[in-house]
Amino acid sequence: MPDEKPFVTKEFSKTLGISRVSFTSAELLKEKMGVEPGAATVFCLLLESAKDVQLVIDKEIAKNEYLGCTDGTYTCYMKVKTQNIFPFFSEKPFIL
């Protein structure tokens, strides 16, 4: 998300149609996505253990030609074409 755009949990929850949003524990993040906090990446969602995790992406990010993300570590980052990512997901990303 652009750094000047605030993340308002109340609006985010309302858009998703849920009563409230909360962030996961480090243990559940490791179990589902195989990474430590701060190293999560869109590619973790390709793991079988993450099949019930829904990708939610900001519309301003989704319309960019490129997406920057980690490789699942704290030290390496990748630049990939945004539209090349979406076909890998069986469920379409929720774009808001």
Buried (B, 14 or more C-beta within 10 A) or exposed (E): EEEEEEEEEEEBBEEEEEEEBEEBEEEEBBEBBBBEEEBBBBBBBBEEEBEEBEBEBBEEBBEEEEBEBBEBEEEEEEEEEBEEBBEEEEEEBEBE
